Amino acid sequence: MKSVSKEEYVNLRKRGNDYMKLAIHDENLQNMLADSWDNLKNFLNQPTKNIRDWQLKRISYLVDYAYENIPLYHEKYSKVGYKKGSIKTWDDFYKLPYLYKEELIEGFPDKIVKNVDDFILSTRSSGSSGKFVTIAVSLEAIYIDTLQTIRQFYMQSGGKYCADDTILFIYTCPWWVSNIGGKYVQDFLPTTTKVGQVIKHIKKLRPKYISTYPTYLEKIASTGIKLSDYGVELVIIHSEQSNEKQRRMLKEALGVEVLDEYSSEELTRIALECPKHHYHLEEDACFIEIIDEDGNKLEDGNIGTVVGTNLLNTATPIIRYVQGDLAKIMKDEKCECGNHGRIIEGVKGRRMDSVITDSGERIPASCFMDIAYNWFLVYDIPVHGLKYQFMQKEIGELELYLIEGEYSLNLDEIKETLYTLVPRSTKIDVYKVDKLPYDSGTKYRPVISLIGGKK
């Protein structure tokens, strides 16, 4: 296997950022938007058969491409006798083996891309599953994902979102593209920003739309601000588990609609909650299946494990990837919002706890997830294969457990980054371990509070 040094690894994102600043990308996106917006906007409004036919054709192409160009897939598919052009029916596709995160981690770098240089555009799993994996992303996938962001806010706003509106993302890191020709502006603040500063920014910017984590939005709501007083019309939350009751309470507190997004770094958008509160699968972004604990495909209406195929990315193809969440898919139906097709229900994502400082401040779990993500982006700490878990047993104290990945870790360096979130008075212990304290068959949680007997 060709190795990637620490220096090469930490330069991946920097090289990609420089590349994405080229003016040609904005020109390309403007042309794509003009040519494809009507088809993109109406994709889920067409008959189910048309959607399925398009998906099968796209999947057939992706599987052939992966088999011929990506060593990991060539090895996997050769073992089951796959030959180019074999995907002619859905049953053909369902015979392919599943893909697991460990395979992507172990295959890094050269077995999961056609060329190691493809990592000039790359992303990492958010760490909400506990273990970072580095994935190369194709330029085409970035372009289409950017346009699908426009569609997302158009759909979830009930058709109100337009080119002159601004979206404020309070998130891990900014997207590759911040606007298209000066329109569809995406503003950005990291979740490590103090809530008071975020509120000042909202009052000044007056964005119509905000996208952030549930735990961070709860922190905003705790200040008593009415976002509706400052031009906000909709907040979309993601990455952490939330429920309908929680979103209704946030809506009442903030004076704006709060809707959910179900997504992952590996699969991109999976499903979006529409204004009628149904979760519509993003059928041209990824194809979703549900399987039982033995790997058998389940019929609609049965809860099981989510498996997905990313329909955008060819640089590191993600085909029949075991996402790990639990959900069920309901049969095709037409929603009042105008979308046809499959609806996903009962998604059981990851529950998060806040951390309490000795002054009584509650720091959202999202901030700790993002500081972990930013070990690479901001602090140049290599994270491929790294697994982590934060735990609080006493107020004013914090423990961090790390399972080392591809690269060796400097624990003091990591500890220092945590003081950008918590006060210096916080007692922080960082441990390198072989097994995380709470990782024994139940769904992994990256941030755990044991205060008050909570487990």
C-alpha positions in Angstrom: 0.0 0.0 0.0 1.2 3.5 -0.8 1.5 5.4 2.4 0.6 9.1 2.9 2.8 10.9 5.3 1.4 13.2 8.0 2.6 16.2 6.1 0.9 15.1 2.9 -2.3 14.2 4.8 -2.7 17.6 6.5 -2.1 19.3 3.2 -5.0 17.6 1.4 -7.6 20.1 2.5 -5.4 23.1 1.9 -4.7 22.0 -1.7 -8.3 21.5 -2.3 -9.3 24.9 -0.9 -6.9 26.6 -3.2 -8.2 24.6 -6.2 -11.8 25.4 -5.4 -11.0 29.2 -5.4 -10.5 29.1 -9.2 -13.0 31.3 -11.0 -13.9 28.5 -13.4 -15.8 26.7 -10.7 -18.2 29.6 -10.3 -18.7 29.8 -14.1 -19.4 26.1 -14.3 -21.9 26.2 -11.5 -23.8 29.1 -13.0 -24.1 27.2 -16.3 -25.1 24.0 -14.5 -27.8 25.8 -12.5 -29.2 27.5 -15.6 -29.3 24.2 -17.5 -30.5 21.8 -14.8 -32.6 23.7 -12.3 -36.0 22.7 -13.6 -35.1 19.0 -13.8 -33.4 19.1 -10.4 -36.3 20.9 -8.7 -38.9 18.5 -10.1 -36.9 15.2 -9.7 -39.1 13.8 -6.9 -42.3 15.0 -8.6 -42.0 12.5 -11.4 -43.5 9.0 -11.5 -41.8 6.5 -9.3 -40.9 4.3 -12.3 -38.9 7.1 -13.8 -37.0 7.6 -10.6 -36.2 3.9 -10.2 -35.1 3.6 -13.9 -32.8 6.6 -13.5 -31.4 5.1 -10.2 -30.7 1.7 -11.7 -28.9 3.2 -14.7 -26.8 5.4 -12.5 -26.0 2.6 -10.1 -25.0 0.3 -13.0 -22.5 3.0 -14.1 -21.1 3.5 -10.6 -20.6 -0.2 -10.0 -18.8 -0.7 -13.3 -16.7 2.3 -12.6 -15.8 1.1 -9.1 -15.0 -2.4 -10.3 -12.7 -1.2 -13.1 -11.0 1.7 -11.3 -11.0 1.2 -7.5 -8.9 -1.6 -6.1 -11.1 -2.2 -3.0 -14.2 -2.8 -5.2 -12.3 -4.8 -7.8 -11.2 -7.2 -5.1 -14.7 -7.4 -3.4 -16.7 -7.8 -6.6 -14.3 -10.3 -8.2 -14.8 -12.6 -5.2 -18.5 -12.8 -6.1 -17.9 -13.3 -9.8 -18.9 -9.8 -10.9 -18.3 -8.8 -14.5 -18.7 -5.4 -16.1 -22.2 -4.7 -17.2 -23.7 -7.3 -14.8 -26.2 -4.8 -13.1 -29.3 -5.1 -15.3 -31.9 -5.5 -12.7 -32.3 -4.5 -9.0 -31.9 -8.2 -8.0 -28.4 -8.0 -9.7 -27.5 -5.0 -7.5 -28.8 -6.7 -4.3 -26.3 -9.6 -4.8 -23.4 -7.2 -4.3 -21.6 -7.4 -0.9 -22.0 -4.6 1.6 -19.3 -2.0 2.3 -18.2 -1.2 5.9 -16.4 1.8 7.3 -13.5 -0.3 8.4 -12.8 -1.3 4.8 -12.6 2.4 3.8 -10.2 3.0 6.7 -8.0 0.0 6.0 -8.0 0.8 2.2 -6.7 4.3 2.6 -5.1 5.7 0.6 -4.6 3.8 -2.7 -7.2 1.1 -2.5 -10.2 3.5 -2.2 -9.3 5.8 -5.1 -8.2 5.5 -8.7 -5.3 7.8 -8.1 -4.0 9.1 -4.7 -4.0 12.6 -6.2 -7.8 12.4 -6.1 -7.5 13.3 -2.4 -6.9 16.9 -3.4 -10.7 17.1 -2.9 -11.5 15.1 0.2 -13.8 15.0 3.3 -13.8 13.1 6.6 -16.7 11.5 8.3 -18.0 13.9 11.0 -16.9 11.5 13.8 -20.5 11.1 15.0 -20.0 7.4 14.3 -16.8 7.6 16.4 -14.2 6.8 13.8 -12.8 9.1 11.2 -12.5 8.0 7.6 -11.0 10.0 4.8 -12.9 10.0 1.5 -11.9 11.5 -1.8 -14.7 13.6 -3.5 -15.1 14.2 -7.2 -15.5 17.7 -8.5 -18.8 16.7 -10.2 -20.1 15.5 -6.8 -19.2 18.9 -5.2 -21.0 20.7 -8.1 -24.2 18.6 -7.9 -24.2 18.7 -4.1 -24.0 22.5 -4.2 -27.1 22.6 -6.5 -28.9 20.1 -4.3 -28.4 22.5 -1.4 -30.4 25.1 -3.3 -33.1 22.5 -3.9 -33.0 21.4 -0.2 -33.8 24.9 1.1 -36.3 25.5 -1.7 -38.2 22.3 -0.8 -38.0 22.7 3.0 -39.0 26.4 2.8 -42.1 25.4 0.9 -40.8 27.1 -2.3 -39.9 30.4 -0.6 -36.1 30.2 -0.8 -34.7 32.3 -3.7 -31.3 33.5 -5.1 -31.2 36.7 -3.0 -31.6 34.9 0.3 -28.7 34.1 2.7 -28.2 30.9 4.6 -26.2 30.9 7.8 -24.5 27.6 8.5 -23.4 27.1 12.1 -21.4 24.0 11.5 -18.0 22.3 11.4 -16.5 23.9 8.4 -17.6 25.9 5.4 -18.7 24.2 2.2 -16.4 24.4 -0.8 -18.7 26.9 -2.5 -20.0 30.1 -0.6 -22.1 31.5 -3.5 -23.0 31.1 -7.1 -22.3 34.2 -9.1 -22.9 36.3 -6.0 -26.3 34.6 -5.4 -27.4 31.8 -3.1 -25.0 33.1 -0.4 -23.8 30.7 2.3 -22.5 32.4 5.4 -20.6 30.4 8.0 -19.7 30.3 11.7 -18.1 27.4 13.5 -20.0 25.9 16.4 -17.1 26.6 18.6 -18.2 30.3 18.3 -19.7 31.6 21.6 -23.5 31.7 21.4 -23.5 35.5 22.3 -21.3 36.2 19.2 -23.6 34.1 17.0 -26.6 36.0 18.1 -24.9 39.3 17.4 -24.0 38.0 14.0 -27.6 36.9 13.3 -29.0 40.3 14.3 -26.5 42.0 11.9 -26.8 39.6 9.0 -30.5 38.8 9.3 -30.3 35.5 7.4 -33.6 34.0 6.3 -32.3 30.5 6.9 -30.1 28.8 9.5 -28.6 25.3 9.5 -27.0 23.9 12.6 -27.0 21.1 15.2 -30.0 20.5 17.6 -27.8 20.9 20.7 -26.5 24.2 19.4 -29.9 25.5 18.5 -31.1 24.6 22.0 -28.3 26.8 23.3 -29.4 29.7 21.1 -33.0 29.2 22.3 -31.9 29.3 26.0 -30.9 33.0 25.5 -34.6 33.9 24.9 -34.0 35.3 21.4 -36.9 35.2 18.9 -35.2 34.5 15.6 -38.3 35.6 13.8 -37.6 39.2 15.0 -34.4 39.2 12.9 -35.6 37.9 9.6 -35.1 34.2 10.1 -37.9 32.1 8.6 -36.6 28.5 8.9 -34.0 26.6 10.8 -32.8 23.2 9.6 -31.1 20.9 12.1 -29.0 17.8 11.4 -26.2 15.4 12.5 -27.7 14.7 16.0 -30.9 12.9 16.9 -33.9 15.1 17.5 -37.6 14.3 17.8 -40.9 16.0 16.7 -41.6 17.2 20.2 -38.2 18.8 20.6 -38.5 20.6 17.2 -42.0 21.9 18.2 -40.6 23.3 21.4 -37.8 25.0 19.6 -40.2 26.4 17.0 -42.3 27.9 19.8 -39.3 29.3 21.6 -37.6 30.8 18.5 -40.7 31.8 16.6 -39.6 30.0 13.4 -40.2 26.6 11.8 -37.6 24.0 12.7 -37.2 21.0 10.3 -34.8 18.1 10.2 -32.1 16.9 7.8 -30.9 13.3 7.8 -27.5 13.0 6.2 -23.9 11.7 6.5 -20.5 12.6 5.0 -20.3 9.3 3.2 -23.8 9.3 1.7 -24.6 13.1 1.6 -28.3 14.0 2.0 -30.3 10.9 2.8 -33.7 12.4 3.6 -35.3 15.8 4.3 -38.3 16.7 6.5 -40.8 18.6 4.3 -43.2 21.3 5.6 -45.8 18.5 6.1 -43.3 16.7 8.4 -42.6 13.7 6.1 -39.0 12.6 5.5 -38.5 12.3 1.8 -35.6 10.3 0.6 -33.2 12.3 -1.7 -33.4 9.7 -4.4 -30.9 11.4 -6.8 -28.4 11.9 -4.0 -28.3 8.4 -2.6 -30.2 5.1 -2.8 -31.3 3.7 0.5 -32.0 0.1 1.6 -33.0 -1.4 4.9 -31.6 -4.7 6.1 -32.0 -7.0 9.1 -29.3 -8.0 11.5 -28.4 -11.0 9.3 -27.9 -8.7 6.2 -31.2 -9.7 4.5 -33.0 -6.9 2.7 -36.3 -6.0 4.4 -39.5 -5.1 2.7 -41.0 -1.6 3.2 -42.5 -1.0 6.6 -40.0 -3.0 8.6 -37.4 -1.3 10.8 -33.8 -2.3 10.3 -30.3 -1.0 9.5 -29.8 1.8 6.9 -27.6 0.9 3.9 -26.9 3.5 1.3 -25.3 4.1 -2.1 -23.9 7.5 -2.8 -25.1 8.5 -6.3 -22.9 11.5 -6.7 -19.3 10.6 -5.9 -17.0 8.6 -8.1 -13.6 9.6 -6.5 -14.3 7.2 -3.6 -17.5 5.4 -4.5 -19.7 4.5 -1.6 -21.8 1.5 -2.7 -24.1 -0.5 -0.4 -22.5 1.2 2.6 -23.8 0.1 6.1 -24.6 3.4 7.7 -25.5 1.9 11.0 -28.6 3.9 11.9 -32.0 2.3 12.4 -35.1 3.3 10.3 -37.9 2.0 8.1 -39.0 3.0 4.6 -42.6 3.4 3.8 -44.2 2.6 0.5 -44.3 5.2 -2.3 -46.9 7.9 -1.8 -47.7 11.4 -2.9 -47.2 14.0 -0.3 -49.1 17.3 0.1 -45.8 19.0 -0.5 -45.7 17.7 -4.0 -43.0 15.0 -3.7 -43.7 11.5 -4.8 -41.8 8.4 -3.7 -40.4 6.8 -0.6 -40.6 8.2 2.9 -38.3 7.1 5.7 -39.6 6.9 9.3 -38.3 6.1 12.8 -34.7 7.2 12.2 -32.7 6.5 15.3 -29.5 8.5 15.1 -27.1 9.4 17.8 -28.1 10.8 21.2 -25.8 13.6 22.5 -25.2 15.1 26.0 -24.0 18.6 26.8 -20.9 19.3 29.0 -21.3 21.5 32.1 -18.5 23.9 33.1 -17.8 24.8 36.7 -19.6 28.1 36.1 -22.8 26.3 35.1 -22.5 26.9 31.4 -23.8 24.1 29.2 -21.6 23.5 26.1 -23.5 21.6 23.3 -22.3 18.2 22.2 -22.0 19.6 18.7 -19.1 21.8 19.8 -17.1 18.8 20.9 -17.9 16.9 17.7 -16.6 19.9 15.8 -13.5 20.4 17.8 -12.7 16.7 17.0 -13.4 17.3 13.3 -11.2 20.4 13.5 -8.2 18.5 14.9 -7.5 18.0 11.2 -8.9 21.2 9.6 -7.6 23.8 12.0 -4.9 22.1 14.1 -3.3 19.9 11.5 -3.7 16.8 13.7 -4.1 13.7 11.4 -7.3 11.9 12.3 -7.7 9.0 9.7 -8.8 5.9 11.6 -8.9 7.8 14.9 -11.8 7.0 17.3 -12.8 9.2 20.2 -15.3 9.6 23.0 -15.8 12.5 25.4 -17.1 11.8 28.9 -18.1 14.0 31.9 -18.5 12.4 35.3 -18.3 15.6 37.4 -19.0 19.3 36.8 -15.8 21.1 35.8 -14.1 17.9 34.7 -13.8 16.2 31.3 -12.3 13.0 30.1 -11.4 12.2 26.5 -10.6 8.7 25.3 -8.8 8.1 22.0 -8.1 5.0 20.0 -5.1 5.8 17.7 -5.6 5.5 14.0 -3.2 5.6 11.1 -1.0 8.3 12.7 0.6 8.7 16.2 -1.0 11.3 18.5 0.4 14.0 20.7 -2.0 13.9 23.7 -0.9 17.3 25.1 -1.5 18.9 21.7 -5.1 17.5 21.6 -5.7 18.5 25.2 -4.7 22.1 24.4 -7.4 22.3 21.7 -10.1 21.5 24.2 -9.4 24.7 26.1 -10.8 26.7 23.2 -14.2 25.3 24.4 -13.9 24.9 28.2 -12.4 27.3 30.7 -8.8 26.7 31.9 -10.2 25.8 35.3 -11.6 22.6 33.8 -9.7 19.4 34.7 -9.1 17.6 31.5 -7.7 14.1 31.2 -6.8 12.5 27.8 -6.3 8.8 27.5 -5.0 6.6 24.7 -7.0 3.3 24.9 -7.7 0.1 23.0 -11.4 0.2 23.7 -13.8 3.1 24.4 -15.6 3.1 27.8 -19.1 3.1 26.2 -18.9 1.1 23.0 -20.2 -2.3 23.7 -22.8 -3.1 21.0 -25.1 -0.2 21.7 -25.2 2.8 19.4 -22.0 4.8 19.7 -22.3 8.2 21.5 -19.4 10.7 21.0 -20.3 12.9 24.0 -21.6 11.3 27.2 -22.6 12.9 30.5 -22.8 10.8 33.6 -23.8 13.6 35.9 -26.9 12.9 37.9 -26.6 9.2 37.1 -27.4 9.7 33.4 -26.1 7.0 31.1 
